[in-house]
Amino acid sequence: MRIEIMLDKNQKISQSVMDAFHEEVSKRVCALFPETIVRVRQGSYTKIEMLGVNLDEDKRRLNDLLQNVWEDDSWMH
C-alpha cells in the first residue's frame, strides 16, 4: 500500500513541519499497515491518494488517522 500526501505550497508549511508530519504519519500508519509507504510533499494543491487500499473500512480508518495526526499538533514539538 502507498499513501501520497500533497500539501498546498501556498500554505507555506516549513520543511521541518513537513518532516515531522511525515514521521508521525508513517509511524501511525505502519503500526496498522506495516507494508505501507508514506510520501509527503508540497504541490499546487492539497491532495491525499491511497493506492492499494481495497476495503472501504481501511480507507475510513486511514482518513481518520490522517485527520487525527493533523489536528493533534503534539508531533510538531
C-alpha positions in Angstrom: 0.0 0.0 0.0 1.1 3.5 -0.7 -0.1 6.9 0.7 0.8 10.1 -1.2 0.0 13.3 0.7 0.5 16.6 -1.2 0.2 19.8 0.8 -0.5 23.1 -0.9 2.7 25.1 -1.2 0.7 28.3 -0.7 0.2 27.3 2.9 3.9 28.0 3.4 4.5 24.9 5.6 8.1 24.7 6.7 10.2 21.7 5.7 10.7 20.8 9.4 6.9 20.7 9.9 6.5 18.5 6.8 9.3 16.2 8.0 7.7 15.9 11.5 4.2 15.3 9.9 5.7 12.6 7.6 7.4 10.9 10.5 4.2 10.9 12.6 2.0 9.7 9.8 4.5 6.9 8.9 4.7 5.8 12.5 0.9 5.6 13.0 0.1 4.1 9.6 2.8 1.5 9.7 1.5 0.4 13.1 -1.7 -0.6 11.4 -0.4 -1.5 7.9 3.3 -2.4 8.2 4.0 -2.7 4.5 2.8 0.9 3.8 5.0 3.5 2.1 4.1 7.1 3.0 5.2 10.1 1.0 4.6 13.8 2.0 5.5 16.6 -0.4 4.4 20.1 -1.4 2.4 20.7 -4.6 0.0 23.1 -6.2 -2.9 21.9 -4.1 -3.7 19.6 -1.1 -4.5 16.0 -2.1 -4.3 12.6 -0.5 -4.0 9.4 -2.6 -4.3 5.9 -1.1 -3.1 3.4 -3.5 -3.6 -0.3 -2.9 -6.3 0.2 -0.2 -9.1 -2.2 -1.2 -11.5 -2.1 1.7 -13.7 0.9 2.4 -13.2 0.3 6.1 -9.4 0.6 5.7 -9.9 3.8 3.8 -12.1 5.2 6.6 -9.5 4.1 9.2 -6.7 5.8 7.3 -8.7 9.0 6.7 -9.5 9.2 10.4 -5.8 8.5 11.3 -4.6 11.3 9.0 -7.1 13.8 10.3 -6.2 12.9 13.9 -2.5 13.4 13.2 -3.1 16.8 11.5 -5.4 18.0 14.3 -3.1 16.7 17.1 -0.2 19.1 16.8 1.9 17.4 19.6 4.1 15.9 16.9 5.3 19.4 15.9 7.2 19.9 19.2 
